[in-house]
Amino acid sequence: MYLYKRKKAKTMDLATRKYNFIQELVNVDKESIIEALERVLKQEKEKHQKISVAHKSELNKRLESYQNNPDDLLEWEDVKNDW
């Protein structure tokens, strides 16, 4: 008979993992590590953002309009006074 030791997978719920991560983060003393973590979080947020087809279409129209007429601008004071 062979005896072996089986590793038990440690599982934590998300709240516990967040709490532990925050504790580790509080102890980080290198700005470069914080900057790297901020970049990763920003990239992940951007990757998971959803933009509707209608919004993409509107943004593309506005970009095209600007590219075709870069000098067709409004002064902020005029816009502000019209509102």
mmCIF file of the N, C-alpha and C atoms, coordinates in Angstrom:
data_MODEL
# 
_entry.id   MODEL 
# 
loop_
_atom_site.group_PDB 
_atom_site.id 
_atom_site.type_symbol 
_atom_site.label_atom_id 
_atom_site.label_alt_id 
_atom_site.label_comp_id 
_atom_site.label_asym_id 
_atom_site.label_entity_id 
_atom_site.label_seq_id 
_atom_site.pdbx_PDB_ins_code 
_atom_site.Cartn_x 
_atom_site.Cartn_y 
_atom_site.Cartn_z 
_atom_site.occupancy 
_atom_site.B_iso_or_equiv 
_atom_site.pdbx_formal_charge 
_atom_site.auth_seq_id 
_atom_site.auth_comp_id 
_atom_site.auth_asym_id 
_atom_site.auth_atom_id 
_atom_site.pdbx_PDB_model_num 
ATOM 1   N N  . MET A 1 1  ? 0.832   -1.171 0.000   1.00 0.00 ? 1  MET A N  1 
ATOM 2   C CA . MET A 1 1  ? 0.000   0.000  0.000   1.00 0.00 ? 1  MET A CA 1 
ATOM 3   C C  . MET A 1 1  ? 0.888   1.249  0.000   1.00 0.00 ? 1  MET A C  1 
ATOM 4   N N  . TYR A 1 2  ? 0.582   2.162  -0.907  1.00 0.00 ? 2  TYR A N  1 
ATOM 5   C CA . TYR A 1 2  ? 1.336   3.389  -1.003  1.00 0.00 ? 2  TYR A CA 1 
ATOM 6   C C  . TYR A 1 2  ? 0.603   4.493  -0.246  1.00 0.00 ? 2  TYR A C  1 
ATOM 7   N N  . LEU A 1 3  ? 1.343   5.150  0.552   1.00 0.00 ? 3  LEU A N  1 
ATOM 8   C CA . LEU A 1 3  ? 0.777   6.268  1.292   1.00 0.00 ? 3  LEU A CA 1 
ATOM 9   C C  . LEU A 1 3  ? 1.281   7.558  0.652   1.00 0.00 ? 3  LEU A C  1 
ATOM 10  N N  . TYR A 1 4  ? 0.416   8.453  0.510   1.00 0.00 ? 4  TYR A N  1 
ATOM 11  C CA . TYR A 1 4  ? 0.829   9.749  -0.013  1.00 0.00 ? 4  TYR A CA 1 
ATOM 12  C C  . TYR A 1 4  ? 0.023   10.832 0.682   1.00 0.00 ? 4  TYR A C  1 
ATOM 13  N N  . LYS A 1 5  ? 0.615   11.953 0.686   1.00 0.00 ? 5  LYS A N  1 
ATOM 14  C CA . LYS A 1 5  ? -0.027  13.088 1.325   1.00 0.00 ? 5  LYS A CA 1 
ATOM 15  C C  . LYS A 1 5  ? -0.667  13.933 0.230   1.00 0.00 ? 5  LYS A C  1 
ATOM 16  N N  . ARG A 1 6  ? -1.908  14.102 0.309   1.00 0.00 ? 6  ARG A N  1 
ATOM 17  C CA . ARG A 1 6  ? -2.633  14.879 -0.694  1.00 0.00 ? 6  ARG A CA 1 
ATOM 18  C C  . ARG A 1 6  ? -2.722  16.329 -0.225  1.00 0.00 ? 6  ARG A C  1 
ATOM 19  N N  . LYS A 1 7  ? -2.362  17.226 -1.131  1.00 0.00 ? 7  LYS A N  1 
ATOM 20  C CA . LYS A 1 7  ? -2.462  18.645 -0.794  1.00 0.00 ? 7  LYS A CA 1 
ATOM 21  C C  . LYS A 1 7  ? -3.918  19.058 -0.880  1.00 0.00 ? 7  LYS A C  1 
ATOM 22  N N  . LYS A 1 8  ? -4.355  19.723 0.142   1.00 0.00 ? 8  LYS A N  1 
ATOM 23  C CA . LYS A 1 8  ? -5.714  20.260 0.119   1.00 0.00 ? 8  LYS A CA 1 
ATOM 24  C C  . LYS A 1 8  ? -5.654  21.642 -0.509  1.00 0.00 ? 8  LYS A C  1 
ATOM 25  N N  . ALA A 1 9  ? -6.518  21.845 -1.447  1.00 0.00 ? 9  ALA A N  1 
ATOM 26  C CA . ALA A 1 9  ? -6.574  23.158 -2.085  1.00 0.00 ? 9  ALA A CA 1 
ATOM 27  C C  . ALA A 1 9  ? -7.181  24.147 -1.106  1.00 0.00 ? 9  ALA A C  1 
ATOM 28  N N  . LYS A 1 10 ? -6.485  25.218 -0.924  1.00 0.00 ? 10 LYS A N  1 
ATOM 29  C CA . LYS A 1 10 ? -7.005  26.260 -0.048  1.00 0.00 ? 10 LYS A CA 1 
ATOM 30  C C  . LYS A 1 10 ? -7.903  27.160 -0.878  1.00 0.00 ? 10 LYS A C  1 
ATOM 31  N N  . THR A 1 11 ? -9.118  27.221 -0.487  1.00 0.00 ? 11 THR A N  1 
ATOM 32  C CA . THR A 1 11 ? -10.036 28.095 -1.198  1.00 0.00 ? 11 THR A CA 1 
ATOM 33  C C  . THR A 1 11 ? -10.561 29.155 -0.245  1.00 0.00 ? 11 THR A C  1 
ATOM 34  N N  . MET A 1 12 ? -10.590 30.354 -0.743  1.00 0.00 ? 12 MET A N  1 
ATOM 35  C CA . MET A 1 12 ? -11.116 31.466 0.040   1.00 0.00 ? 12 MET A CA 1 
ATOM 36  C C  . MET A 1 12 ? -12.189 32.144 -0.786  1.00 0.00 ? 12 MET A C  1 
ATOM 37  N N  . ASP A 1 13 ? -13.134 32.689 -0.108  1.00 0.00 ? 13 ASP A N  1 
ATOM 38  C CA . ASP A 1 13 ? -14.131 33.437 -0.845  1.00 0.00 ? 13 ASP A CA 1 
ATOM 39  C C  . ASP A 1 13 ? -13.527 34.763 -1.302  1.00 0.00 ? 13 ASP A C  1 
ATOM 40  N N  . LEU A 1 14 ? -14.201 35.412 -2.201  1.00 0.00 ? 14 LEU A N  1 
ATOM 41  C CA . LEU A 1 14 ? -13.669 36.638 -2.793  1.00 0.00 ? 14 LEU A CA 1 
ATOM 42  C C  . LEU A 1 14 ? -13.447 37.719 -1.744  1.00 0.00 ? 14 LEU A C  1 
ATOM 43  N N  . ALA A 1 15 ? -14.355 37.853 -0.814  1.00 0.00 ? 15 ALA A N  1 
ATOM 44  C CA . ALA A 1 15 ? -14.211 38.889 0.212   1.00 0.00 ? 15 ALA A CA 1 
ATOM 45  C C  . ALA A 1 15 ? -12.944 38.673 1.030   1.00 0.00 ? 15 ALA A C  1 
ATOM 46  N N  . THR A 1 16 ? -12.650 37.444 1.384   1.00 0.00 ? 16 THR A N  1 
ATOM 47  C CA . THR A 1 16 ? -11.441 37.133 2.147   1.00 0.00 ? 16 THR A CA 1 
ATOM 48  C C  . THR A 1 16 ? -10.198 37.413 1.322   1.00 0.00 ? 16 THR A C  1 
ATOM 49  N N  . ARG A 1 17 ? -10.235 37.049 0.051   1.00 0.00 ? 17 ARG A N  1 
ATOM 50  C CA . ARG A 1 17 ? -9.090  37.305 -0.829  1.00 0.00 ? 17 ARG A CA 1 
ATOM 51  C C  . ARG A 1 17 ? -8.841  38.800 -0.965  1.00 0.00 ? 17 ARG A C  1 
ATOM 52  N N  . LYS A 1 18 ? -9.917  39.589 -1.110  1.00 0.00 ? 18 LYS A N  1 
ATOM 53  C CA . LYS A 1 18 ? -9.772  41.042 -1.208  1.00 0.00 ? 18 LYS A CA 1 
ATOM 54  C C  . LYS A 1 18 ? -9.147  41.601 0.066   1.00 0.00 ? 18 LYS A C  1 
ATOM 55  N N  . TYR A 1 19 ? -9.670  41.156 1.190   1.00 0.00 ? 19 TYR A N  1 
ATOM 56  C CA . TYR A 1 19 ? -9.159  41.624 2.484   1.00 0.00 ? 19 TYR A CA 1 
ATOM 57  C C  . TYR A 1 19 ? -7.669  41.317 2.610   1.00 0.00 ? 19 TYR A C  1 
ATOM 58  N N  . ASN A 1 20 ? -7.273  40.097 2.283   1.00 0.00 ? 20 ASN A N  1 
ATOM 59  C CA . ASN A 1 20 ? -5.860  39.710 2.354   1.00 0.00 ? 20 ASN A CA 1 
ATOM 60  C C  . ASN A 1 20 ? -5.007  40.521 1.390   1.00 0.00 ? 20 ASN A C  1 
ATOM 61  N N  . PHE A 1 21 ? -5.528  40.777 0.208   1.00 0.00 ? 21 PHE A N  1 
ATOM 62  C CA . PHE A 1 21 ? -4.802  41.571 -0.781  1.00 0.00 ? 21 PHE A CA 1 
ATOM 63  C C  . PHE A 1 21 ? -4.597  42.997 -0.279  1.00 0.00 ? 21 PHE A C  1 
ATOM 64  N N  . ILE A 1 22 ? -5.638  43.571 0.303   1.00 0.00 ? 22 ILE A N  1 
ATOM 65  C CA . ILE A 1 22 ? -5.528  44.933 0.833   1.00 0.00 ? 22 ILE A CA 1 
ATOM 66  C C  . ILE A 1 22 ? -4.495  44.992 1.942   1.00 0.00 ? 22 ILE A C  1 
ATOM 67  N N  . GLN A 1 23 ? -4.468  43.983 2.795   1.00 0.00 ? 23 GLN A N  1 
ATOM 68  C CA . GLN A 1 23 ? -3.454  43.945 3.856   1.00 0.00 ? 23 GLN A CA 1 
ATOM 69  C C  . GLN A 1 23 ? -2.050  43.916 3.259   1.00 0.00 ? 23 GLN A C  1 
ATOM 70  N N  . GLU A 1 24 ? -1.862  43.130 2.219   1.00 0.00 ? 24 GLU A N  1 
ATOM 71  C CA . GLU A 1 24 ? -0.549  43.082 1.560   1.00 0.00 ? 24 GLU A CA 1 
ATOM 72  C C  . GLU A 1 24 ? -0.228  44.434 0.928   1.00 0.00 ? 24 GLU A C  1 
ATOM 73  N N  . LEU A 1 25 ? -1.226  45.041 0.317   1.00 0.00 ? 25 LEU A N  1 
ATOM 74  C CA . LEU A 1 25 ? -1.046  46.316 -0.370  1.00 0.00 ? 25 LEU A CA 1 
ATOM 75  C C  . LEU A 1 25 ? -0.631  47.426 0.594   1.00 0.00 ? 25 LEU A C  1 
ATOM 76  N N  . VAL A 1 26 ? -1.197  47.414 1.775   1.00 0.00 ? 26 VAL A N  1 
ATOM 77  C CA . VAL A 1 26 ? -0.860  48.427 2.778   1.00 0.00 ? 26 VAL A CA 1 
ATOM 78  C C  . VAL A 1 26 ? 0.629   48.364 3.120   1.00 0.00 ? 26 VAL A C  1 
ATOM 79  N N  . ASN A 1 27 ? 1.224   47.193 3.050   1.00 0.00 ? 27 ASN A N  1 
ATOM 80  C CA . ASN A 1 27 ? 2.627   47.027 3.420   1.00 0.00 ? 27 ASN A CA 1 
ATOM 81  C C  . ASN A 1 27 ? 3.605   47.252 2.271   1.00 0.00 ? 27 ASN A C  1 
ATOM 82  N N  . VAL A 1 28 ? 3.105   47.516 1.071   1.00 0.00 ? 28 VAL A N  1 
ATOM 83  C CA . VAL A 1 28 ? 3.992   47.764 -0.066  1.00 0.00 ? 28 VAL A CA 1 
ATOM 84  C C  . VAL A 1 28 ? 4.639   49.132 0.112   1.00 0.00 ? 28 VAL A C  1 
ATOM 85  N N  . ASP A 1 29 ? 5.964   49.167 -0.024  1.00 0.00 ? 29 ASP A N  1 
ATOM 86  C CA . ASP A 1 29 ? 6.658   50.433 0.157   1.00 0.00 ? 29 ASP A CA 1 
ATOM 87  C C  . ASP A 1 29 ? 7.388   50.909 -1.104  1.00 0.00 ? 29 ASP A C  1 
ATOM 88  N N  . LYS A 1 30 ? 7.174   50.224 -2.202  1.00 0.00 ? 30 LYS A N  1 
ATOM 89  C CA . LYS A 1 30 ? 7.797   50.646 -3.455  1.00 0.00 ? 30 LYS A CA 1 
ATOM 90  C C  . LYS A 1 30 ? 6.731   51.238 -4.378  1.00 0.00 ? 30 LYS A C  1 
ATOM 91  N N  . GLU A 1 31 ? 6.971   52.461 -4.808  1.00 0.00 ? 31 GLU A N  1 
ATOM 92  C CA . GLU A 1 31 ? 6.011   53.135 -5.683  1.00 0.00 ? 31 GLU A CA 1 
ATOM 93  C C  . GLU A 1 31 ? 5.863   52.401 -7.015  1.00 0.00 ? 31 GLU A C  1 
ATOM 94  N N  . SER A 1 32 ? 6.925   51.781 -7.488  1.00 0.00 ? 32 SER A N  1 
ATOM 95  C CA . SER A 1 32 ? 6.873   51.076 -8.772  1.00 0.00 ? 32 SER A CA 1 
ATOM 96  C C  . SER A 1 32 ? 5.881   49.902 -8.721  1.00 0.00 ? 32 SER A C  1 
ATOM 97  N N  . ILE A 1 33 ? 5.775   49.263 -7.574  1.00 0.00 ? 33 ILE A N  1 
ATOM 98  C CA . ILE A 1 33 ? 4.822   48.156 -7.435  1.00 0.00 ? 33 ILE A CA 1 
ATOM 99  C C  . ILE A 1 33 ? 3.393   48.694 -7.474  1.00 0.00 ? 33 ILE A C  1 
ATOM 100 N N  . ILE A 1 34 ? 3.151   49.796 -6.774  1.00 0.00 ? 34 ILE A N  1 
ATOM 101 C CA . ILE A 1 34 ? 1.819   50.409 -6.777  1.00 0.00 ? 34 ILE A CA 1 
ATOM 102 C C  . ILE A 1 34 ? 1.451   50.834 -8.196  1.00 0.00 ? 34 ILE A C  1 
ATOM 103 N N  . GLU A 1 35 ? 2.394   51.446 -8.910  1.00 0.00 ? 35 GLU A N  1 
ATOM 104 C CA . GLU A 1 35 ? 2.138   51.880 -10.285 1.00 0.00 ? 35 GLU A CA 1 
ATOM 105 C C  . GLU A 1 35 ? 1.803   50.695 -11.185 1.00 0.00 ? 35 GLU A C  1 
ATOM 106 N N  . ALA A 1 36 ? 2.531   49.593 -11.023 1.00 0.00 ? 36 ALA A N  1 
ATOM 107 C CA . ALA A 1 36 ? 2.269   48.396 -11.826 1.00 0.00 ? 36 ALA A CA 1 
ATOM 108 C C  . ALA A 1 36 ? 0.876   47.838 -11.536 1.00 0.00 ? 36 ALA A C  1 
ATOM 109 N N  . LEU A 1 37 ? 0.512   47.789 -10.265 1.00 0.00 ? 37 LEU A N  1 
ATOM 110 C CA . LEU A 1 37 ? -0.818  47.300 -9.894  1.00 0.00 ? 37 LEU A CA 1 
ATOM 111 C C  . LEU A 1 37 ? -1.917  48.213 -10.437 1.00 0.00 ? 37 LEU A C  1 
ATOM 112 N N  . GLU A 1 38 ? -1.687  49.515 -10.388 1.00 0.00 ? 38 GLU A N  1 
ATOM 113 C CA . GLU A 1 38 ? -2.664  50.467 -10.938 1.00 0.00 ? 38 GLU A CA 1 
ATOM 114 C C  . GLU A 1 38 ? -2.845  50.253 -12.439 1.00 0.00 ? 38 GLU A C  1 
ATOM 115 N N  . ARG A 1 39 ? -1.735  50.023 -13.143 1.00 0.00 ? 39 ARG A N  1 
ATOM 116 C CA . ARG A 1 39 ? -1.821  49.774 -14.589 1.00 0.00 ? 39 ARG A CA 1 
ATOM 117 C C  . ARG A 1 39 ? -2.633  48.516 -14.881 1.00 0.00 ? 39 ARG A C  1 
ATOM 118 N N  . VAL A 1 40 ? -2.377  47.460 -14.121 1.00 0.00 ? 40 VAL A N  1 
ATOM 119 C CA . VAL A 1 40 ? -3.099  46.206 -14.332 1.00 0.00 ? 40 VAL A CA 1 
ATOM 120 C C  . VAL A 1 40 ? -4.594  46.402 -14.074 1.00 0.00 ? 40 VAL A C  1 
ATOM 121 N N  . LEU A 1 41 ? -4.927  47.074 -12.985 1.00 0.00 ? 41 LEU A N  1 
ATOM 122 C CA . LEU A 1 41 ? -6.342  47.314 -12.676 1.00 0.00 ? 41 LEU A CA 1 
ATOM 123 C C  . LEU A 1 41 ? -7.013  48.143 -13.762 1.00 0.00 ? 41 LEU A C  1 
ATOM 124 N N  . LYS A 1 42 ? -6.317  49.168 -14.240 1.00 0.00 ? 42 LYS A N  1 
ATOM 125 C CA . LYS A 1 42 ? -6.879  50.021 -15.298 1.00 0.00 ? 42 LYS A CA 1 
ATOM 126 C C  . LYS A 1 42 ? -7.105  49.219 -16.577 1.00 0.00 ? 42 LYS A C  1 
ATOM 127 N N  . GLN A 1 43 ? -6.125  48.398 -16.946 1.00 0.00 ? 43 GLN A N  1 
ATOM 128 C CA . GLN A 1 43 ? -6.257  47.576 -18.152 1.00 0.00 ? 43 GLN A CA 1 
ATOM 129 C C  . GLN A 1 43 ? -7.426  46.607 -18.036 1.00 0.00 ? 43 GLN A C  1 
ATOM 130 N N  . GLU A 1 44 ? -7.578  45.993 -16.884 1.00 0.00 ? 44 GLU A N  1 
ATOM 131 C CA . GLU A 1 44 ? -8.673  45.043 -16.674 1.00 0.00 ? 44 GLU A CA 1 
ATOM 132 C C  . GLU A 1 44 ? -10.026 45.736 -16.727 1.00 0.00 ? 44 GLU A C  1 
ATOM 133 N N  . LYS A 1 45 ? -10.116 46.924 -16.123 1.00 0.00 ? 45 LYS A N  1 
ATOM 134 C CA . LYS A 1 45 ? -11.373 47.672 -16.172 1.00 0.00 ? 45 LYS A CA 1 
ATOM 135 C C  . LYS A 1 45 ? -11.724 48.028 -17.612 1.00 0.00 ? 45 LYS A C  1 
ATOM 136 N N  . GLU A 1 46 ? -10.735 48.519 -18.352 1.00 0.00 ? 46 GLU A N  1 
ATOM 137 C CA . GLU A 1 46 ? -10.978 48.915 -19.738 1.00 0.00 ? 46 GLU A CA 1 
ATOM 138 C C  . GLU A 1 46 ? -11.354 47.713 -20.591 1.00 0.00 ? 46 GLU A C  1 
ATOM 139 N N  . LYS A 1 47 ? -10.744 46.575 -20.322 1.00 0.00 ? 47 LYS A N  1 
ATOM 140 C CA . LYS A 1 47 ? -11.019 45.368 -21.104 1.00 0.00 ? 47 LYS A CA 1 
ATOM 141 C C  . LYS A 1 47 ? -12.460 44.900 -20.913 1.00 0.00 ? 47 LYS A C  1 
ATOM 142 N N  . HIS A 1 48 ? -13.014 45.140 -19.740 1.00 0.00 ? 48 HIS A N  1 
ATOM 143 C CA . HIS A 1 48 ? -14.347 44.634 -19.434 1.00 0.00 ? 48 HIS A CA 1 
ATOM 144 C C  . HIS A 1 48 ? -15.451 45.678 -19.600 1.00 0.00 ? 48 HIS A C  1 
ATOM 145 N N  . GLN A 1 49 ? -15.077 46.887 -20.016 1.00 0.00 ? 49 GLN A N  1 
ATOM 146 C CA . GLN A 1 49 ? -16.106 47.901 -20.243 1.00 0.00 ? 49 GLN A CA 1 
ATOM 147 C C  . GLN A 1 49 ? -16.838 47.591 -21.532 1.00 0.00 ? 49 GLN A C  1 
ATOM 148 N N  . LYS A 1 50 ? -18.127 47.781 -21.490 1.00 0.00 ? 50 LYS A N  1 
ATOM 149 C CA . LYS A 1 50 ? -18.944 47.539 -22.668 1.00 0.00 ? 50 LYS A CA 1 
ATOM 150 C C  . LYS A 1 50 ? -19.462 48.877 -23.192 1.00 0.00 ? 50 LYS A C  1 
ATOM 151 N N  . ILE A 1 51 ? -19.259 49.114 -24.458 1.00 0.00 ? 51 ILE A N  1 
ATOM 152 C CA . ILE A 1 51 ? -19.788 50.309 -25.104 1.00 0.00 ? 51 ILE A CA 1 
ATOM 153 C C  . ILE A 1 51 ? -20.816 49.832 -26.118 1.00 0.00 ? 51 ILE A C  1 
ATOM 154 N N  . SER A 1 52 ? -21.996 50.407 -26.030 1.00 0.00 ? 52 SER A N  1 
ATOM 155 C CA . SER A 1 52 ? -23.061 49.968 -26.923 1.00 0.00 ? 52 SER A CA 1 
ATOM 156 C C  . SER A 1 52 ? -22.727 50.337 -28.368 1.00 0.00 ? 52 SER A C  1 
ATOM 157 N N  . VAL A 1 53 ? -23.371 49.654 -29.289 1.00 0.00 ? 53 VAL A N  1 
ATOM 158 C CA . VAL A 1 53 ? -23.183 49.922 -30.715 1.00 0.00 ? 53 VAL A CA 1 
ATOM 159 C C  . VAL A 1 53 ? -23.587 51.357 -31.034 1.00 0.00 ? 53 VAL A C  1 
ATOM 160 N N  . ALA A 1 54 ? -24.674 51.813 -30.420 1.00 0.00 ? 54 ALA A N  1 
ATOM 161 C CA . ALA A 1 54 ? -25.145 53.187 -30.660 1.00 0.00 ? 54 ALA A CA 1 
ATOM 162 C C  . ALA A 1 54 ? -24.102 54.212 -30.204 1.00 0.00 ? 54 ALA A C  1 
ATOM 163 N N  . HIS A 1 55 ? -23.495 53.971 -29.039 1.00 0.00 ? 55 HIS A N  1 
ATOM 164 C CA . HIS A 1 55 ? -22.469 54.898 -28.555 1.00 0.00 ? 55 HIS A CA 1 
ATOM 165 C C  . HIS A 1 55 ? -21.229 54.868 -29.448 1.00 0.00 ? 55 HIS A C  1 
ATOM 166 N N  . LYS A 1 56 ? -20.813 53.681 -29.865 1.00 0.00 ? 56 LYS A N  1 
ATOM 167 C CA . LYS A 1 56 ? -19.661 53.581 -30.767 1.00 0.00 ? 56 LYS A CA 1 
ATOM 168 C C  . LYS A 1 56 ? -19.933 54.324 -32.062 1.00 0.00 ? 56 LYS A C  1 
ATOM 169 N N  . SER A 1 57 ? -21.130 54.159 -32.582 1.00 0.00 ? 57 SER A N  1 
ATOM 170 C CA . SER A 1 57 ? -21.515 54.822 -33.830 1.00 0.00 ? 57 SER A CA 1 
ATOM 171 C C  . SER A 1 57 ? -21.460 56.338 -33.662 1.00 0.00 ? 57 SER A C  1 
ATOM 172 N N  . GLU A 1 58 ? -22.008 56.829 -32.567 1.00 0.00 ? 58 GLU A N  1 
ATOM 173 C CA . GLU A 1 58 ? -22.004 58.277 -32.311 1.00 0.00 ? 58 GLU A CA 1 
ATOM 174 C C  . GLU A 1 58 ? -20.579 58.796 -32.155 1.00 0.00 ? 58 GLU A C  1 
ATOM 175 N N  . LEU A 1 59 ? -19.751 58.074 -31.440 1.00 0.00 ? 59 LEU A N  1 
ATOM 176 C CA . LEU A 1 59 ? -18.353 58.488 -31.286 1.00 0.00 ? 59 LEU A CA 1 
ATOM 177 C C  . LEU A 1 59 ? -17.630 58.513 -32.628 1.00 0.00 ? 59 LEU A C  1 
ATOM 178 N N  . ASN A 1 60 ? -17.867 57.513 -33.448 1.00 0.00 ? 60 ASN A N  1 
ATOM 179 C CA . ASN A 1 60 ? -17.242 57.474 -34.771 1.00 0.00 ? 60 ASN A CA 1 
ATOM 180 C C  . ASN A 1 60 ? -17.703 58.633 -35.640 1.00 0.00 ? 60 ASN A C  1 
ATOM 181 N N  . LYS A 1 61 ? -18.995 58.987 -35.568 1.00 0.00 ? 61 LYS A N  1 
ATOM 182 C CA . LYS A 1 61 ? -19.509 60.132 -36.338 1.00 0.00 ? 61 LYS A CA 1 
ATOM 183 C C  . LYS A 1 61 ? -18.846 61.426 -35.896 1.00 0.00 ? 61 LYS A C  1 
ATOM 184 N N  . ARG A 1 62 ? -18.739 61.596 -34.608 1.00 0.00 ? 62 ARG A N  1 
ATOM 185 C CA . ARG A 1 62 ? -18.122 62.826 -34.091 1.00 0.00 ? 62 ARG A CA 1 
ATOM 186 C C  . ARG A 1 62 ? -16.641 62.903 -34.446 1.00 0.00 ? 62 ARG A C  1 
ATOM 187 N N  . LEU A 1 63 ? -15.957 61.783 -34.371 1.00 0.00 ? 63 LEU A N  1 
ATOM 188 C CA . LEU A 1 63 ? -14.544 61.759 -34.732 1.00 0.00 ? 63 LEU A CA 1 
ATOM 189 C C  . LEU A 1 63 ? -14.359 62.078 -36.209 1.00 0.00 ? 63 LEU A C  1 
ATOM 190 N N  . GLU A 1 64 ? -15.187 61.478 -37.038 1.00 0.00 ? 64 GLU A N  1 
ATOM 191 C CA . GLU A 1 64 ? -15.117 61.739 -38.478 1.00 0.00 ? 64 GLU A CA 1 
ATOM 192 C C  . GLU A 1 64 ? -15.412 63.208 -38.780 1.00 0.00 ? 64 GLU A C  1 
ATOM 193 N N  . SER A 1 65 ? -16.413 63.752 -38.095 1.00 0.00 ? 65 SER A N  1 
ATOM 194 C CA . SER A 1 65 ? -16.759 65.166 -38.289 1.00 0.00 ? 65 SER A CA 1 
ATOM 195 C C  . SER A 1 65 ? -15.586 66.063 -37.907 1.00 0.00 ? 65 SER A C  1 
ATOM 196 N N  . TYR A 1 66 ? -14.956 65.765 -36.806 1.00 0.00 ? 66 TYR A N  1 
ATOM 197 C CA . TYR A 1 66 ? -13.802 66.558 -36.378 1.00 0.00 ? 66 TYR A CA 1 
ATOM 198 C C  . TYR A 1 66 ? -12.656 66.432 -37.370 1.00 0.00 ? 66 TYR A C  1 
ATOM 199 N N  . GLN A 1 67 ? -12.381 65.193 -37.834 1.00 0.00 ? 67 GLN A N  1 
ATOM 200 C CA . GLN A 1 67 ? -11.273 64.987 -38.766 1.00 0.00 ? 67 GLN A CA 1 
ATOM 201 C C  . GLN A 1 67 ? -11.521 65.704 -40.092 1.00 0.00 ? 67 GLN A C  1 
ATOM 202 N N  . ASN A 1 68 ? -12.770 65.765 -40.522 1.00 0.00 ? 68 ASN A N  1 
ATOM 203 C CA . ASN A 1 68 ? -13.100 66.440 -41.780 1.00 0.00 ? 68 ASN A CA 1 
ATOM 204 C C  . ASN A 1 68 ? -13.116 67.957 -41.637 1.00 0.00 ? 68 ASN A C  1 
ATOM 205 N N  . ASN A 1 69 ? -13.399 68.449 -40.432 1.00 0.00 ? 69 ASN A N  1 
ATOM 206 C CA . ASN A 1 69 ? -13.511 69.895 -40.197 1.00 0.00 ? 69 ASN A CA 1 
ATOM 207 C C  . ASN A 1 69 ? -12.836 70.287 -38.884 1.00 0.00 ? 69 ASN A C  1 
ATOM 208 N N  . PRO A 1 70 ? -11.536 70.186 -38.809 1.00 0.00 ? 70 PRO A N  1 
ATOM 209 C CA . PRO A 1 70 ? -10.858 70.447 -37.529 1.00 0.00 ? 70 PRO A CA 1 
ATOM 210 C C  . PRO A 1 70 ? -10.995 71.887 -37.032 1.00 0.00 ? 70 PRO A C  1 
ATOM 211 N N  . ASP A 1 71 ? -11.305 72.809 -37.931 1.00 0.00 ? 71 ASP A N  1 
ATOM 212 C CA . ASP A 1 71 ? -11.436 74.212 -37.523 1.00 0.00 ? 71 ASP A CA 1 
ATOM 213 C C  . ASP A 1 71 ? -12.872 74.599 -37.185 1.00 0.00 ? 71 ASP A C  1 
ATOM 214 N N  . ASP A 1 72 ? -13.797 73.673 -37.343 1.00 0.00 ? 72 ASP A N  1 
ATOM 215 C CA . ASP A 1 72 ? -15.209 73.938 -37.060 1.00 0.00 ? 72 ASP A CA 1 
ATOM 216 C C  . ASP A 1 72 ? -15.459 73.715 -35.572 1.00 0.00 ? 72 ASP A C  1 
ATOM 217 N N  . LEU A 1 73 ? -15.087 74.731 -34.788 1.00 0.00 ? 73 LEU A N  1 
ATOM 218 C CA . LEU A 1 73 ? -15.163 74.615 -33.340 1.00 0.00 ? 73 LEU A CA 1 
ATOM 219 C C  . LEU A 1 73 ? -16.072 75.695 -32.766 1.00 0.00 ? 73 LEU A C  1 
ATOM 220 N N  . LEU A 1 74 ? -16.548 75.466 -31.568 1.00 0.00 ? 74 LEU A N  1 
ATOM 221 C CA . LEU A 1 74 ? -17.350 76.450 -30.856 1.00 0.00 ? 74 LEU A CA 1 
ATOM 222 C C  . LEU A 1 74 ? -16.549 76.962 -29.669 1.00 0.00 ? 74 LEU A C  1 
ATOM 223 N N  . GLU A 1 75 ? -16.715 78.235 -29.377 1.00 0.00 ? 75 GLU A N  1 
ATOM 224 C CA . GLU A 1 75 ? -16.073 78.810 -28.205 1.00 0.00 ? 75 GLU A CA 1 
ATOM 225 C C  . GLU A 1 75 ? -16.864 78.416 -26.968 1.00 0.00 ? 75 GLU A C  1 
ATOM 226 N N  . TRP A 1 76 ? -16.161 78.072 -25.899 1.00 0.00 ? 76 TRP A N  1 
ATOM 227 C CA . TRP A 1 76 ? -16.820 77.632 -24.681 1.00 0.00 ? 76 TRP A CA 1 
ATOM 228 C C  . TRP A 1 76 ? -17.756 78.712 -24.135 1.00 0.00 ? 76 TRP A C  1 
ATOM 229 N N  . GLU A 1 77 ? -17.343 79.954 -24.184 1.00 0.00 ? 77 GLU A N  1 
ATOM 230 C CA . GLU A 1 77 ? -18.188 81.030 -23.663 1.00 0.00 ? 77 GLU A CA 1 
ATOM 231 C C  . GLU A 1 77 ? -19.521 81.098 -24.419 1.00 0.00 ? 77 GLU A C  1 
ATOM 232 N N  . ASP A 1 78 ? -19.481 80.892 -25.748 1.00 0.00 ? 78 ASP A N  1 
ATOM 233 C CA . ASP A 1 78 ? -20.720 80.930 -26.535 1.00 0.00 ? 78 ASP A CA 1 
ATOM 234 C C  . ASP A 1 78 ? -21.631 79.762 -26.157 1.00 0.00 ? 78 ASP A C  1 
ATOM 235 N N  . VAL A 1 79 ? -21.060 78.602 -26.004 1.00 0.00 ? 79 VAL A N  1 
ATOM 236 C CA . VAL A 1 79 ? -21.849 77.415 -25.629 1.00 0.00 ? 79 VAL A CA 1 
ATOM 237 C C  . VAL A 1 79 ? -22.437 77.624 -24.235 1.00 0.00 ? 79 VAL A C  1 
ATOM 238 N N  . LYS A 1 80 ? -21.619 78.090 -23.322 1.00 0.00 ? 80 LYS A N  1 
ATOM 239 C CA . LYS A 1 80 ? -22.057 78.298 -21.940 1.00 0.00 ? 80 LYS A CA 1 
ATOM 240 C C  . LYS A 1 80 ? -23.211 79.308 -21.882 1.00 0.00 ? 80 LYS A C  1 
ATOM 241 N N  . ASN A 1 81 ? -23.111 80.395 -22.666 1.00 0.00 ? 81 ASN A N  1 
ATOM 242 C CA . ASN A 1 81 ? -24.148 81.416 -22.652 1.00 0.00 ? 81 ASN A CA 1 
ATOM 243 C C  . ASN A 1 81 ? -25.458 80.909 -23.271 1.00 0.00 ? 81 ASN A C  1 
ATOM 244 N N  . ASP A 1 82 ? -25.369 79.975 -24.228 1.00 0.00 ? 82 ASP A N  1 
ATOM 245 C CA . ASP A 1 82 ? -26.578 79.434 -24.850 1.00 0.00 ? 82 ASP A CA 1 
ATOM 246 C C  . ASP A 1 82 ? -27.340 78.508 -23.913 1.00 0.00 ? 82 ASP A C  1 
ATOM 247 N N  . TRP A 1 83 ? -26.654 77.965 -22.938 1.00 0.00 ? 83 TRP A N  1 
ATOM 248 C CA . TRP A 1 83 ? -27.313 77.037 -22.012 1.00 0.00 ? 83 TRP A CA 1 
ATOM 249 C C  . TRP A 1 83 ? -27.889 77.827 -20.891 1.00 0.00 ? 83 TRP A C  1 
# 
